[in-house]
Amino acid sequence: MLPHKWYIAGTGNMGTALGEALQRTPGLLFAGWLSTNPGKQLSHPVYSFTEYADKEAGVFLCIPDRFIASASESLKQQFSMVVHCSGMQPLHPHCDAVCWPMQTFSTRVPSEWTNVPVFIESRQVEVQDFLLSLFANLGSDPQVCSQEQRQNAHLAAVIANNFSNAMFMFASTVLENKGMNPELLLPIIKQTVQKLQSTGIKDAQTGPAIRHDADTLLMQMEMLKNNPKMQHLYHEISDAIPVLFKK
């Protein structure tokens, strides 16, 4: 029988966001978080990760990947069901399922689950169906996947989200080095993302690299001469763009 009561192990960005979501999920009782810092103040109680147990409840594991294997083994002795939320980790022997949302979370921004793909993997059809229903109720786009599919989705998400944010930092540094406000970038960043919904990724690409504008590329390389690492990064990405968008 599937547990009615659920906890979340981990109070970082993912754990906090999932906790907020579970609190508004019909038919499920969210009982609180587990943490190595049980004194942390959140909307529900925060219990000791190592000492607390509830044999009739399930737990979602939202902790760094390197701890999942060992933590799932100990938590399986304390709870009836363990579900980890990593995009890359396999379905470990002591885990009943994996559910990984392809979304970025921050404690400073309200979590958004609508239309978010959630990749679900389980050995048990009953658990799989429970997770599909749970995330469908949140307005997400849950889907059963293989480990390989989930890991490929995670790789793509890292490139699309983490790498693009690193590029925003690169651009921000260029402006800051000349005493300019990085917030000048916000309109073009917003427009770039909005444009993808109407034109598609391939047709959205603009700039000197896709136009083979050698003079502009050389001039901008020269502007970065005092920072060889950024200059190298600019060169490598400019070289990659025509390859990625080759007709």
PyRosetta script that sets phi, psi and omega in degrees:
from pyrosetta import init, pose_from_sequence

init()
pose = pose_from_sequence("MLPHKWYIAGTGNMGTALGEALQRTPGLLFAGWLSTNPGKQLSHPVYSFTEYADKEAGVFLCIPDRFIASASESLKQQFSMVVHCSGMQPLHPHCDAVCWPMQTFSTRVPSEWTNVPVFIESRQVEVQDFLLSLFANLGSDPQVCSQEQRQNAHLAAVIANNFSNAMFMFASTVLENKGMNPELLLPIIKQTVQKLQSTGIKDAQTGPAIRHDADTLLMQMEMLKNNPKMQHLYHEISDAIPVLFKK")
pose.set_psi(1, 135.1)
pose.set_omega(1, -178.8)
pose.set_phi(2, -75.3)
pose.set_psi(2, 141.7)
pose.set_omega(2, 179.8)
pose.set_phi(3, -68.7)
pose.set_psi(3, 146.5)
pose.set_omega(3, 176.6)
pose.set_phi(4, -90.1)
pose.set_psi(4, -29.4)
pose.set_omega(4, -176.4)
pose.set_phi(5, -101.5)
pose.set_psi(5, 137.6)
pose.set_omega(5, -177.9)
pose.set_phi(6, -135.1)
pose.set_psi(6, 146.0)
pose.set_omega(6, 174.4)
pose.set_phi(7, -118.7)
pose.set_psi(7, 168.5)
pose.set_omega(7, 173.2)
pose.set_phi(8, -125.7)
pose.set_psi(8, 125.4)
pose.set_omega(8, 174.5)
pose.set_phi(9, -91.2)
pose.set_psi(9, 113.2)
pose.set_omega(9, -178.1)
pose.set_phi(10, 118.3)
pose.set_psi(10, 131.2)
pose.set_omega(10, -177.9)
pose.set_phi(11, -120.6)
pose.set_psi(11, 27.4)
pose.set_omega(11, 175.3)
pose.set_phi(12, -82.0)
pose.set_psi(12, -161.2)
pose.set_omega(12, -176.7)
pose.set_phi(13, -58.5)
pose.set_psi(13, -49.5)
pose.set_omega(13, -178.9)
pose.set_phi(14, -65.1)
pose.set_psi(14, -48.2)
pose.set_omega(14, -177.8)
pose.set_phi(15, -61.8)
pose.set_psi(15, -41.7)
pose.set_omega(15, 179.5)
pose.set_phi(16, -66.1)
pose.set_psi(16, -43.9)
pose.set_omega(16, -179.7)
pose.set_phi(17, -64.2)
pose.set_psi(17, -42.8)
pose.set_omega(17, 179.4)
pose.set_phi(18, -66.8)
pose.set_psi(18, -36.9)
pose.set_omega(18, 177.1)
pose.set_phi(19, -61.3)
pose.set_psi(19, -42.2)
pose.set_omega(19, 177.1)
pose.set_phi(20, -61.2)
pose.set_psi(20, -39.7)
pose.set_omega(20, -179.0)
pose.set_phi(21, -68.3)
pose.set_psi(21, -42.9)
pose.set_omega(21, -178.0)
pose.set_phi(22, -65.2)
pose.set_psi(22, -28.7)
pose.set_omega(22, -179.8)
pose.set_phi(23, -65.8)
pose.set_psi(23, -22.0)
pose.set_omega(23, 178.7)
pose.set_phi(24, -110.7)
pose.set_psi(24, 21.4)
pose.set_omega(24, 179.6)
pose.set_phi(25, -96.0)
pose.set_psi(25, 118.0)
pose.set_omega(25, -179.0)
pose.set_phi(26, -65.6)
pose.set_psi(26, 142.9)
pose.set_omega(26, 176.7)
pose.set_phi(27, 79.5)
pose.set_psi(27, 10.1)
pose.set_omega(27, -179.1)
pose.set_phi(28, -133.4)
pose.set_psi(28, 136.0)
pose.set_omega(28, 177.7)
pose.set_phi(29, -102.5)
pose.set_psi(29, 113.7)
pose.set_omega(29, 175.4)
pose.set_phi(30, -88.5)
pose.set_psi(30, 121.8)
pose.set_omega(30, -171.2)
pose.set_phi(31, -104.0)
pose.set_psi(31, -10.2)
pose.set_omega(31, 178.6)
pose.set_phi(32, 135.8)
pose.set_psi(32, -174.0)
pose.set_omega(32, -177.4)
pose.set_phi(33, -109.7)
pose.set_psi(33, 158.2)
pose.set_omega(33, 169.5)
pose.set_phi(34, -113.8)
pose.set_psi(34, 137.8)
pose.set_omega(34, -176.4)
pose.set_phi(35, -154.1)
pose.set_psi(35, 156.0)
pose.set_omega(35, 171.2)
pose.set_phi(36, -77.1)
pose.set_psi(36, -7.1)
pose.set_omega(36, 176.5)
pose.set_phi(37, -122.2)
pose.set_psi(37, 72.3)
pose.set_omega(37, -173.3)
pose.set_phi(38, -65.2)
pose.set_psi(38, -8.7)
pose.set_omega(38, 178.4)
pose.set_phi(39, -83.3)
pose.set_psi(39, -3.4)
pose.set_omega(39, -178.0)
pose.set_phi(40, -63.5)
pose.set_psi(40, 139.3)
pose.set_omega(40, -178.2)
pose.set_phi(41, -93.4)
pose.set_psi(41, 117.0)
pose.set_omega(41, 175.5)
pose.set_phi(42, -135.8)
pose.set_psi(42, -177.6)
pose.set_omega(42, -175.0)
pose.set_phi(43, -69.5)
pose.set_psi(43, -22.1)
pose.set_omega(43, 178.0)
pose.set_phi(44, -126.6)
pose.set_psi(44, 167.5)
pose.set_omega(44, -178.6)
pose.set_phi(45, -59.1)
pose.set_psi(45, 149.6)
pose.set_omega(45, 175.3)
pose.set_phi(46, -117.4)
pose.set_psi(46, 115.2)
pose.set_omega(46, -175.5)
pose.set_phi(47, -101.5)
pose.set_psi(47, 167.1)
pose.set_omega(47, 178.8)
pose.set_phi(48, -69.4)
pose.set_psi(48, 126.9)
pose.set_omega(48, -178.9)
pose.set_phi(49, -58.9)
pose.set_psi(49, -40.8)
pose.set_omega(49, -172.3)
pose.set_phi(50, -90.4)
pose.set_psi(50, -21.2)
pose.set_omega(50, -172.0)
pose.set_phi(51, -107.3)
pose.set_psi(51, -26.2)
pose.set_omega(51, -172.5)
pose.set_phi(52, -82.3)
pose.set_psi(52, 145.6)
pose.set_omega(52, 178.3)
pose.set_phi(53, -147.2)
pose.set_psi(53, 147.6)
pose.set_omega(53, 175.7)
pose.set_phi(54, -151.3)
pose.set_psi(54, 93.7)
pose.set_omega(54, -170.7)
pose.set_phi(55, -64.3)
pose.set_psi(55, -15.2)
pose.set_omega(55, -179.8)
pose.set_phi(56, -97.8)
pose.set_psi(56, 1.4)
pose.set_omega(56, -174.1)
pose.set_phi(57, -114.0)
pose.set_psi(57, 163.0)
pose.set_omega(57, 174.1)
pose.set_phi(58, -106.1)
pose.set_psi(58, 165.2)
pose.set_omega(58, -179.4)
pose.set_phi(59, -140.2)
pose.set_psi(59, 133.9)
pose.set_omega(59, 171.7)
pose.set_phi(60, -92.7)
pose.set_psi(60, 130.2)
pose.set_omega(60, -174.4)
pose.set_phi(61, -100.5)
pose.set_psi(61, 106.1)
pose.set_omega(61, -177.5)
pose.set_phi(62, -119.1)
pose.set_psi(62, 70.2)
pose.set_omega(62, -177.1)
pose.set_phi(63, -131.0)
pose.set_psi(63, 167.8)
pose.set_omega(63, 178.6)
pose.set_phi(64, -55.2)
pose.set_psi(64, 144.5)
pose.set_omega(64, -174.3)
pose.set_phi(65, -52.6)
pose.set_psi(65, -38.3)
pose.set_omega(65, -173.3)
pose.set_phi(66, -66.5)
pose.set_psi(66, -15.2)
pose.set_omega(66, -179.0)
pose.set_phi(67, -102.1)
pose.set_psi(67, -5.6)
pose.set_omega(67, -170.3)
pose.set_phi(68, -64.8)
pose.set_psi(68, -44.6)
pose.set_omega(68, -177.0)
pose.set_phi(69, -59.5)
pose.set_psi(69, -49.5)
pose.set_omega(69, -177.3)
pose.set_phi(70, -72.7)
pose.set_psi(70, -39.7)
pose.set_omega(70, -179.0)
pose.set_phi(71, -66.3)
pose.set_psi(71, -38.9)
pose.set_omega(71, -179.3)
pose.set_phi(72, -65.6)
pose.set_psi(72, -33.9)
pose.set_omega(72, 179.1)
pose.set_phi(73, -64.7)
pose.set_psi(73, -44.0)
pose.set_omega(73, -179.3)
pose.set_phi(74, -74.0)
pose.set_psi(74, -38.8)
pose.set_omega(74, -178.8)
pose.set_phi(75, -68.5)
pose.set_psi(75, -28.4)
pose.set_omega(75, 178.6)
pose.set_phi(76, -64.6)
pose.set_psi(76, -22.1)
pose.set_omega(76, 176.7)
pose.set_phi(77, -84.2)
pose.set_psi(77, -17.1)
pose.set_omega(77, -176.0)
pose.set_phi(78, -103.3)
pose.set_psi(78, -20.8)
pose.set_omega(78, -176.0)
pose.set_phi(79, -135.0)
pose.set_psi(79, 162.6)
pose.set_omega(79, -176.0)
pose.set_phi(80, -80.9)
pose.set_psi(80, -24.1)
pose.set_omega(80, -176.3)
pose.set_phi(81, -147.7)
pose.set_psi(81, 140.1)
pose.set_omega(81, -180.0)
pose.set_phi(82, -127.8)
pose.set_psi(82, 126.9)
pose.set_omega(82, 178.1)
pose.set_phi(83, -125.4)
pose.set_psi(83, 119.8)
pose.set_omega(83, 177.7)
pose.set_phi(84, -95.0)
pose.set_psi(84, 159.3)
pose.set_omega(84, -170.5)
pose.set_phi(85, -122.2)
pose.set_psi(85, 36.0)
pose.set_omega(85, -179.9)
pose.set_phi(86, -95.8)
pose.set_psi(86, 143.2)
pose.set_omega(86, 176.1)
pose.set_phi(87, -79.3)
pose.set_psi(87, -21.8)
pose.set_omega(87, -172.6)
pose.set_phi(88, -110.9)
pose.set_psi(88, -29.4)
pose.set_omega(88, -175.0)
pose.set_phi(89, -71.5)
pose.set_psi(89, 143.8)
pose.set_omega(89, 177.6)
pose.set_phi(90, -70.2)
pose.set_psi(90, 171.3)
pose.set_omega(90, 174.7)
pose.set_phi(91, -77.3)
pose.set_psi(91, 92.0)
pose.set_omega(91, -175.2)
pose.set_phi(92, -63.6)
pose.set_psi(92, 156.3)
pose.set_omega(92, -176.4)
pose.set_phi(93, -55.4)
pose.set_psi(93, -31.8)
pose.set_omega(93, -177.0)
pose.set_phi(94, -94.2)
pose.set_psi(94, 5.3)
pose.set_omega(94, 176.0)
pose.set_phi(95, -102.3)
pose.set_psi(95, 140.8)
pose.set_omega(95, 178.8)
pose.set_phi(96, -88.0)
pose.set_psi(96, -22.5)
pose.set_omega(96, -177.5)
pose.set_phi(97, -166.9)
pose.set_psi(97, 169.6)
pose.set_omega(97, 171.2)
pose.set_phi(98, -125.9)
pose.set_psi(98, 137.2)
pose.set_omega(98, 168.3)
pose.set_phi(99, -136.5)
pose.set_psi(99, 114.5)
pose.set_omega(99, -177.9)
pose.set_phi(100, -120.2)
pose.set_psi(100, 116.3)
pose.set_omega(100, 177.6)
pose.set_phi(101, -84.4)
pose.set_psi(101, 131.4)
pose.set_omega(101, 176.5)
pose.set_phi(102, -82.6)
pose.set_psi(102, 78.2)
pose.set_omega(102, -175.9)
pose.set_phi(103, -153.8)
pose.set_psi(103, 154.5)
pose.set_omega(103, 174.9)
pose.set_phi(104, -103.2)
pose.set_psi(104, 139.2)
pose.set_omega(104, -176.9)
pose.set_phi(105, -125.8)
pose.set_psi(105, 148.4)
pose.set_omega(105, 176.1)
pose.set_phi(106, -147.6)
pose.set_psi(106, 140.8)
pose.set_omega(106, 179.6)
pose.set_phi(107, -69.0)
pose.set_psi(107, -15.6)
pose.set_omega(107, -179.6)
pose.set_phi(108, -88.0)
pose.set_psi(108, -11.0)
pose.set_omega(108, -176.6)
pose.set_phi(109, -125.8)
pose.set_psi(109, 133.1)
pose.set_omega(109, 177.8)
pose.set_phi(110, -55.2)
pose.set_psi(110, 136.6)
pose.set_omega(110, -178.1)
pose.set_phi(111, -71.2)
pose.set_psi(111, 143.5)
pose.set_omega(111, -179.2)
pose.set_phi(112, -121.3)
pose.set_psi(112, 122.7)
pose.set_omega(112, -177.6)
pose.set_phi(113, -115.7)
pose.set_psi(113, -11.1)
pose.set_omega(113, -176.7)
pose.set_phi(114, -64.3)
pose.set_psi(114, 126.2)
pose.set_omega(114, 178.8)
pose.set_phi(115, 65.6)
pose.set_psi(115, 9.2)
pose.set_omega(115, -180.0)
pose.set_phi(116, -75.6)
pose.set_psi(116, 125.9)
pose.set_omega(116, 175.1)
pose.set_phi(117, -64.3)
pose.set_psi(117, 132.9)
pose.set_omega(117, 175.6)
pose.set_phi(118, -124.2)
pose.set_psi(118, 117.9)
pose.set_omega(118, -175.6)
pose.set_phi(119, -92.9)
pose.set_psi(119, 123.5)
pose.set_omega(119, -172.0)
pose.set_phi(120, -119.9)
pose.set_psi(120, 134.3)
pose.set_omega(120, 179.3)
pose.set_phi(121, -139.4)
pose.set_psi(121, 131.5)
pose.set_omega(121, 178.6)
pose.set_phi(122, -157.3)
pose.set_psi(122, 153.6)
pose.set_omega(122, 175.1)
pose.set_phi(123, -84.2)
pose.set_psi(123, -14.2)
pose.set_omega(123, -174.9)
pose.set_phi(124, -113.2)
pose.set_psi(124, 123.8)
pose.set_omega(124, -179.0)
pose.set_phi(125, -61.0)
pose.set_psi(125, -37.9)
pose.set_omega(125, -178.6)
pose.set_phi(126, -62.4)
pose.set_psi(126, -43.0)
pose.set_omega(126, 179.2)
pose.set_phi(127, -69.0)
pose.set_psi(127, -42.1)
pose.set_omega(127, 178.2)
pose.set_phi(128, -57.5)
pose.set_psi(128, -47.3)
pose.set_omega(128, -178.9)
pose.set_phi(129, -66.3)
pose.set_psi(129, -36.1)
pose.set_omega(129, 177.1)
pose.set_phi(130, -61.2)
pose.set_psi(130, -45.7)
pose.set_omega(130, -179.0)
pose.set_phi(131, -69.4)
pose.set_psi(131, -37.7)
pose.set_omega(131, 176.1)
pose.set_phi(132, -59.4)
pose.set_psi(132, -44.0)
pose.set_omega(132, -179.4)
pose.set_phi(133, -68.3)
pose.set_psi(133, -41.6)
pose.set_omega(133, -178.8)
pose.set_phi(134, -57.9)
pose.set_psi(134, -50.6)
pose.set_omega(134, -175.8)
pose.set_phi(135, -77.7)
pose.set_psi(135, -25.4)
pose.set_omega(135, 173.0)
pose.set_phi(136, -64.7)
pose.set_psi(136, -37.9)
pose.set_omega(136, 177.7)
pose.set_phi(137, -65.6)
pose.set_psi(137, -23.2)
pose.set_omega(137, 177.0)
pose.set_phi(138, -85.3)
pose.set_psi(138, -3.0)
pose.set_omega(138, -178.3)
pose.set_phi(139, 84.8)
pose.set_psi(139, 11.5)
pose.set_omega(139, 179.9)
pose.set_phi(140, -81.3)
pose.set_psi(140, -177.4)
pose.set_omega(140, 178.6)
pose.set_phi(141, -118.7)
pose.set_psi(141, 74.8)
pose.set_omega(141, -177.3)
pose.set_phi(142, -73.7)
pose.set_psi(142, 143.0)
pose.set_omega(142, 179.2)
pose.set_phi(143, -149.9)
pose.set_psi(143, 139.5)
pose.set_omega(143, 176.8)
pose.set_phi(144, -72.5)
pose.set_psi(144, 138.7)
pose.set_omega(144, -177.4)
pose.set_phi(145, -144.4)
pose.set_psi(145, 168.0)
pose.set_omega(145, 170.9)
pose.set_phi(146, -90.5)
pose.set_psi(146, 167.5)
pose.set_omega(146, 176.0)
pose.set_phi(147, -59.5)
pose.set_psi(147, -42.0)
pose.set_omega(147, -179.5)
pose.set_phi(148, -62.3)
pose.set_psi(148, -42.5)
pose.set_omega(148, 178.9)
pose.set_phi(149, -63.9)
pose.set_psi(149, -43.6)
pose.set_omega(149, 179.5)
pose.set_phi(150, -63.0)
pose.set_psi(150, -43.5)
pose.set_omega(150, -179.3)
pose.set_phi(151, -66.8)
pose.set_psi(151, -36.6)
pose.set_omega(151, 176.7)
pose.set_phi(152, -67.9)
pose.set_psi(152, -37.6)
pose.set_omega(152, 176.5)
pose.set_phi(153, -63.7)
pose.set_psi(153, -38.3)
pose.set_omega(153, 178.9)
pose.set_phi(154, -66.3)
pose.set_psi(154, -43.2)
pose.set_omega(154, 177.0)
pose.set_phi(155, -58.5)
pose.set_psi(155, -46.3)
pose.set_omega(155, 179.1)
pose.set_phi(156, -61.9)
pose.set_psi(156, -38.7)
pose.set_omega(156, 179.9)
pose.set_phi(157, -66.8)
pose.set_psi(157, -39.5)
pose.set_omega(157, 177.4)
pose.set_phi(158, -60.3)
pose.set_psi(158, -44.3)
pose.set_omega(158, -179.4)
pose.set_phi(159, -66.4)
pose.set_psi(159, -45.7)
pose.set_omega(159, -176.4)
pose.set_phi(160, -70.7)
pose.set_psi(160, -39.1)
pose.set_omega(160, -173.9)
pose.set_phi(161, -98.0)
pose.set_psi(161, -59.5)
pose.set_omega(161, -174.9)
pose.set_phi(162, -67.7)
pose.set_psi(162, -41.9)
pose.set_omega(162, -179.8)
pose.set_phi(163, -68.3)
pose.set_psi(163, -40.4)
pose.set_omega(163, -179.7)
pose.set_phi(164, -65.6)
pose.set_psi(164, -38.3)
pose.set_omega(164, 177.7)
pose.set_phi(165, -65.2)
pose.set_psi(165, -35.0)
pose.set_omega(165, 175.4)
pose.set_phi(166, -63.9)
pose.set_psi(166, -35.9)
pose.set_omega(166, 176.1)
pose.set_phi(167, -67.1)
pose.set_psi(167, -35.6)
pose.set_omega(167, 175.7)
pose.set_phi(168, -62.6)
pose.set_psi(168, -38.2)
pose.set_omega(168, 177.9)
pose.set_phi(169, -66.5)
pose.set_psi(169, -39.9)
pose.set_omega(169, 176.1)
pose.set_phi(170, -57.3)
pose.set_psi(170, -51.0)
pose.set_omega(170, -179.2)
pose.set_phi(171, -63.8)
pose.set_psi(171, -40.5)
pose.set_omega(171, 179.1)
pose.set_phi(172, -60.6)
pose.set_psi(172, -41.0)
pose.set_omega(172, 179.7)
pose.set_phi(173, -64.2)
pose.set_psi(173, -38.5)
pose.set_omega(173, 178.0)
pose.set_phi(174, -58.0)
pose.set_psi(174, -43.5)
pose.set_omega(174, 179.9)
pose.set_phi(175, -71.2)
pose.set_psi(175, -45.5)
pose.set_omega(175, -178.4)
pose.set_phi(176, -60.1)
pose.set_psi(176, -35.5)
pose.set_omega(176, 179.9)
pose.set_phi(177, -64.1)
pose.set_psi(177, -19.2)
pose.set_omega(177, 177.9)
pose.set_phi(178, -110.3)
pose.set_psi(178, 17.5)
pose.set_omega(178, 176.9)
pose.set_phi(179, 71.8)
pose.set_psi(179, 23.9)
pose.set_omega(179, -178.7)
pose.set_phi(180, -103.8)
pose.set_psi(180, 154.3)
pose.set_omega(180, -175.6)
pose.set_phi(181, -79.3)
pose.set_psi(181, 120.8)
pose.set_omega(181, 178.6)
pose.set_phi(182, -60.6)
pose.set_psi(182, -21.1)
pose.set_omega(182, 179.9)
pose.set_phi(183, -67.1)
pose.set_psi(183, -11.9)
pose.set_omega(183, 173.3)
pose.set_phi(184, -59.2)
pose.set_psi(184, -22.7)
pose.set_omega(184, -178.2)
pose.set_phi(185, -78.7)
pose.set_psi(185, -19.6)
pose.set_omega(185, -171.3)
pose.set_phi(186, -59.0)
pose.set_psi(186, -43.5)
pose.set_omega(186, 179.0)
pose.set_phi(187, -61.3)
pose.set_psi(187, -41.4)
pose.set_omega(187, -178.3)
pose.set_phi(188, -72.5)
pose.set_psi(188, -33.6)
pose.set_omega(188, 176.1)
pose.set_phi(189, -64.6)
pose.set_psi(189, -45.4)
pose.set_omega(189, 179.4)
pose.set_phi(190, -61.8)
pose.set_psi(190, -44.0)
pose.set_omega(190, -179.0)
pose.set_phi(191, -66.2)
pose.set_psi(191, -36.5)
pose.set_omega(191, 179.3)
pose.set_phi(192, -60.8)
pose.set_psi(192, -45.6)
pose.set_omega(192, -179.5)
pose.set_phi(193, -67.9)
pose.set_psi(193, -43.5)
pose.set_omega(193, 179.9)
pose.set_phi(194, -62.3)
pose.set_psi(194, -36.3)
pose.set_omega(194, -177.6)
pose.set_phi(195, -64.2)
pose.set_psi(195, -30.3)
pose.set_omega(195, -178.9)
pose.set_phi(196, -60.8)
pose.set_psi(196, -30.7)
pose.set_omega(196, -177.0)
pose.set_phi(197, -72.0)
pose.set_psi(197, -23.0)
pose.set_omega(197, -177.6)
pose.set_phi(198, -106.5)
pose.set_psi(198, -33.0)
pose.set_omega(198, -175.8)
pose.set_phi(199, -102.5)
pose.set_psi(199, -23.5)
pose.set_omega(199, -172.0)
pose.set_phi(200, 86.3)
pose.set_psi(200, 159.7)
pose.set_omega(200, -174.4)
pose.set_phi(201, -63.0)
pose.set_psi(201, -46.6)
pose.set_omega(201, -173.1)
pose.set_phi(202, -63.0)
pose.set_psi(202, -41.6)
pose.set_omega(202, -177.7)
pose.set_phi(203, -82.5)
pose.set_psi(203, -8.2)
pose.set_omega(203, -177.7)
pose.set_phi(204, -84.2)
pose.set_psi(204, -15.3)
pose.set_omega(204, -173.8)
pose.set_phi(205, -70.5)
pose.set_psi(205, 128.2)
pose.set_omega(205, 174.6)
pose.set_phi(206, -131.2)
pose.set_psi(206, -177.5)
pose.set_omega(206, 173.9)
pose.set_phi(207, 111.2)
pose.set_psi(207, 170.8)
pose.set_omega(207, -174.5)
pose.set_phi(208, -64.2)
pose.set_psi(208, -31.6)
pose.set_omega(208, -177.4)
pose.set_phi(209, -68.4)
pose.set_psi(209, -43.3)
pose.set_omega(209, -179.0)
pose.set_phi(210, -72.8)
pose.set_psi(210, -23.6)
pose.set_omega(210, 178.8)
pose.set_phi(211, -89.8)
pose.set_psi(211, -2.9)
pose.set_omega(211, -177.0)
pose.set_phi(212, 57.3)
pose.set_psi(212, 41.1)
pose.set_omega(212, -179.5)
pose.set_phi(213, -86.4)
pose.set_psi(213, 83.7)
pose.set_omega(213, -172.0)
pose.set_phi(214, -61.5)
pose.set_psi(214, -39.7)
pose.set_omega(214, -177.8)
pose.set_phi(215, -61.5)
pose.set_psi(215, -45.0)
pose.set_omega(215, 179.4)
pose.set_phi(216, -66.0)
pose.set_psi(216, -41.6)
pose.set_omega(216, 178.5)
pose.set_phi(217, -59.7)
pose.set_psi(217, -43.4)
pose.set_omega(217, 179.5)
pose.set_phi(218, -66.3)
pose.set_psi(218, -41.3)
pose.set_omega(218, 179.3)
pose.set_phi(219, -62.3)
pose.set_psi(219, -42.3)
pose.set_omega(219, -178.7)
pose.set_phi(220, -73.7)
pose.set_psi(220, -31.7)
pose.set_omega(220, 172.5)
pose.set_phi(221, -60.9)
pose.set_psi(221, -42.9)
pose.set_omega(221, 179.4)
pose.set_phi(222, -63.3)
pose.set_psi(222, -37.1)
pose.set_omega(222, 179.7)
pose.set_phi(223, -63.4)
pose.set_psi(223, -22.8)
pose.set_omega(223, -178.5)
pose.set_phi(224, -100.2)
pose.set_psi(224, 13.4)
pose.set_omega(224, -172.8)
pose.set_phi(225, -62.7)
pose.set_psi(225, -25.0)
pose.set_omega(225, -179.4)
pose.set_phi(226, -81.4)
pose.set_psi(226, -4.4)
pose.set_omega(226, 176.9)
pose.set_phi(227, -132.6)
pose.set_psi(227, 84.7)
pose.set_omega(227, -174.5)
pose.set_phi(228, -55.4)
pose.set_psi(228, -35.4)
pose.set_omega(228, -179.4)
pose.set_phi(229, -66.2)
pose.set_psi(229, -44.0)
pose.set_omega(229, 178.5)
pose.set_phi(230, -69.8)
pose.set_psi(230, -35.3)
pose.set_omega(230, 177.3)
pose.set_phi(231, -63.0)
pose.set_psi(231, -42.4)
pose.set_omega(231, 177.9)
pose.set_phi(232, -63.8)
pose.set_psi(232, -41.6)
pose.set_omega(232, 179.6)
pose.set_phi(233, -63.0)
pose.set_psi(233, -45.1)
pose.set_omega(233, 177.9)
pose.set_phi(234, -58.6)
pose.set_psi(234, -43.5)
pose.set_omega(234, -178.5)
pose.set_phi(235, -65.0)
pose.set_psi(235, -45.5)
pose.set_omega(235, -177.4)
pose.set_phi(236, -64.5)
pose.set_psi(236, -42.7)
pose.set_omega(236, -179.5)
pose.set_phi(237, -69.5)
pose.set_psi(237, -40.7)
pose.set_omega(237, 178.2)
pose.set_phi(238, -62.1)
pose.set_psi(238, -36.3)
pose.set_omega(238, 176.7)
pose.set_phi(239, -69.8)
pose.set_psi(239, -32.2)
pose.set_omega(239, -176.3)
pose.set_phi(240, -77.7)
pose.set_psi(240, -29.9)
pose.set_omega(240, -174.8)
pose.set_phi(241, -57.7)
pose.set_psi(241, -48.4)
pose.set_omega(241, 179.1)
pose.set_phi(242, -63.0)
pose.set_psi(242, -28.4)
pose.set_omega(242, 178.1)
pose.set_phi(243, -72.0)
pose.set_psi(243, -45.2)
pose.set_omega(243, -179.3)
pose.set_phi(244, -63.8)
pose.set_psi(244, -35.3)
pose.set_omega(244, -174.4)
pose.set_phi(245, -106.3)
pose.set_psi(245, 22.4)
pose.set_omega(245, 178.6)
pose.set_phi(246, -61.8)
pose.set_psi(246, 131.3)
pose.set_omega(246, -178.5)
pose.set_phi(247, -66.1)
pose.dump_pdb("model.pdb")
